[in-house]
Amino acid sequence: MTWYAGASTGGTPVIDYRVWYQLGTGSGSYSVLATAVNQTSYSATSLAMGSTYTFIVQARNAYGYGVNSTAS
């Protein structure tokens, strides 16, 4: 999966990203898939092939994690 860096960083550079996932496309809870991702892409090799997942990403800067991305 890939994503675009946000236009606003709160005045400090992005340090890394945290990726969350949810099985399916419902309104269930998300689990952390990866932390300290230092690029705008991630290969989710630990998930089951053939299943549908929904992902969100959070950027982290010196102030902490930002708001969740739109689910995809």
Secondary structure, DSSP 8 states (H G I E B T S, - for coil): -B----S--TTS---EEEEEEEESSSS---EEEEEEE-SSB---TTS-TT--EEEEEEEEETTEE-------
